[in-house]
Amino acid sequence: MSLRRAVVRTSELLSLRKTSARDNLRVGSYPVPPEAYLWWQNRSQVPGGEIKQTFSHFQQKIMWQWFWNAPTRWYWRLSAWAWPVGVPCLLMYIFVYKSCECDVEASIKAKYWW
């Protein structure tokens, strides 16, 4: 029952949000030049057989900030994790893994080396 009420409420809201007839009315006729019509007809084709891309100054401004700040961001992320994660992992690698590796190698050389 509550779902039905919610559906009724949304349908009422959608009817309230409709654009008025005055704003929907077309204000004049807009002539389309033949070259624009031709461009629109060929909108899926690539003119001249090549793709020409542009890079606006807004995109440059956004990407400049991103590239400029990237090294600082990564340095901060890695240095924040250096002591709590990096140093213990390095110590475990040096003292546990390498010592076990050396013990295994010494054991193999003592028993099975000739």
Secondary structure, 3 states (H helix, E strand, C coil): CHHHHHHHHHHHHHHHCCCCHHHHCCCCCCCCCHHHHHHHHCCCCCHHHCCCCCCCHHHHHHHHHHHHHHHHHHHHHHHHCHHHHHHHHHHHHHHHHHHHHHHHHHHHHHHHCC
